[in-house]
Amino acid sequence: MAADEQTTEQTPGPAESETEPTAAQQEPTRPLLRVVSPHATPEEIAALVAVLTAVGGVEAAAPARRPEWSAPHRGVRRTHPHGPAGWRSSTLPR
C-alpha cells in the first residue's frame, strides 16, 4: 500500500491552463438573427435570410494580376525604324 501512495504522490496533476475554461467557452453565443414578429412564417424568414446573405456577402477577391510577359499589349508589334541600321535599332527600347 505504501507503493501505491508513493505513485499517486509523484504523479503530477493537470496544469492550471487545462482546468480553466477559455474565453470562447465562457461566453454564451448570441443568435445572428432574432425574429421580433410572432406572425412571421418560415417562408418569410427564409426570404429574409436569403436577402441578408446576398447583401452582406464577403467581398470578391481582387483578380490576379497577369504577368507582364503574357500581357496583351506585348503582342502588338511596333513598326521597325526606317533607314540604315534600322534593324539594329529595332531591338533598342524607345
C-alpha positions as CSV (number, residue, x, y, z in Angstrom):
1,M,0.0,0.0,0.0
2,A,2.9,2.3,0.6
3,A,4.0,1.9,-3.1
4,D,0.5,3.0,-4.2
5,E,0.7,6.1,-2.1
6,Q,4.1,7.0,-3.5
7,T,3.0,6.7,-7.1
8,T,-0.1,8.9,-6.5
9,E,2.1,11.5,-4.8
10,Q,4.6,11.5,-7.7
11,T,2.0,11.8,-10.4
12,P,1.6,15.4,-11.4
13,G,-1.8,16.9,-11.6
14,P,-3.3,18.6,-14.6
15,A,-1.9,22.0,-15.4
16,E,-3.9,25.1,-14.4
17,S,-4.4,26.1,-18.1
18,E,-6.1,22.8,-18.8
19,T,-8.6,23.1,-16.0
20,E,-9.6,26.8,-16.6
21,P,-12.2,27.3,-19.4
22,T,-11.1,29.6,-22.3
23,A,-12.9,32.8,-23.1
24,A,-14.7,31.2,-26.0
25,Q,-16.1,28.6,-23.7
26,Q,-17.3,31.1,-21.1
27,E,-19.2,33.4,-23.4
28,P,-22.7,32.3,-24.5
29,T,-23.3,32.6,-28.2
30,R,-25.8,35.2,-29.4
31,P,-28.1,34.4,-32.3
32,L,-27.3,36.2,-35.5
33,L,-31.0,36.8,-36.3
34,R,-33.9,37.4,-33.9
35,V,-37.5,37.3,-35.1
36,V,-39.5,40.0,-33.4
37,S,-42.8,39.5,-35.1
38,P,-44.7,36.4,-33.9
39,H,-46.6,36.2,-37.1
40,A,-43.6,35.6,-39.4
41,T,-43.9,32.4,-41.5
42,P,-40.9,30.1,-42.2
43,E,-41.0,31.2,-45.8
44,E,-40.7,34.9,-44.8
45,I,-37.8,34.1,-42.5
46,A,-36.1,32.1,-45.3
47,A,-36.6,35.0,-47.7
48,L,-35.1,37.5,-45.2
49,V,-32.1,35.2,-44.6
50,A,-31.5,34.8,-48.3
51,V,-31.6,38.6,-48.9
52,L,-29.3,39.3,-46.0
53,T,-26.9,36.6,-47.1
54,A,-26.8,38.1,-50.6
55,V,-26.3,41.7,-49.5
56,G,-23.8,41.1,-46.7
57,G,-21.6,38.6,-48.5
58,V,-17.9,38.5,-48.5
59,E,-16.1,40.8,-50.9
60,A,-14.9,39.2,-54.1
61,A,-11.2,38.6,-54.3
62,A,-9.2,41.0,-56.5
63,P,-8.4,39.5,-59.9
64,A,-4.9,38.1,-60.1
65,R,-2.5,40.3,-62.0
66,R,-1.4,39.0,-65.3
67,P,2.3,38.5,-65.6
68,E,3.9,41.1,-67.8
69,W,5.4,38.6,-70.3
70,S,1.9,37.5,-71.3
71,A,0.2,40.9,-71.2
72,P,-1.9,41.7,-74.3
73,H,0.0,44.9,-75.2
74,R,3.1,42.9,-75.8
75,G,1.5,41.1,-78.7
76,V,1.1,44.3,-80.6
77,R,4.0,44.9,-82.9
78,R,5.6,48.3,-83.4
79,T,6.9,49.4,-86.8
80,H,10.6,49.0,-87.3
81,P,12.7,52.1,-87.7
82,H,13.5,53.0,-91.3
83,G,16.9,53.8,-92.7
84,P,20.3,52.4,-92.4
85,A,20.8,50.2,-89.4
86,G,17.1,50.2,-88.7
87,W,17.2,46.6,-87.9
88,R,19.8,47.2,-85.2
89,S,17.8,50.0,-83.5
90,S,14.6,47.9,-83.6
91,T,15.8,45.9,-80.6
92,L,16.6,49.0,-78.5
93,P,13.9,50.3,-76.1
94,R,12.1,53.5,-77.1
